[in-house]
Amino acid sequence: MLFSSWFTLHPFTFVPMLSGQTPDPVRQHALAALTATFMTQGHPTEYAKHMATAAIFQTDLELRNAQLTCLLGWLKQEHSDIYPDALALLESTREEFERRVQIGG
């Protein structure tokens, strides 16, 4: 599913949830607090919800990027034998994602 399609279907869930996972109460609280802040600033309720969702989603992406960067650095230093395989896996994942985006699914 395209990101935009997923986001339209799940606008207030910040990262795709695997089946069986429960909503993260910290993210739900952050959404409510940030939405309230945007509303206090005069933004309409629906717009404030979307702004808050986008801000939290972006923060989540940045966190995941930092985690992946740290993990790759650790692999390179501590497990240099599997580091090239890890990079290849990341590249194949990127290619598969781009392929799915191009075909719309």
Buried (B, 14 or more C-beta within 10 A) or exposed (E): EEEEEEBEEEBBBBBEEEEEEEEBEEBBEBBEEBBEBBBEEEBEEEEBBBBBBBBBBEEBEEEEEEEEEEEBEEBBEEEEEEBEEBEEEEEEEEEEEEEEEEEEE
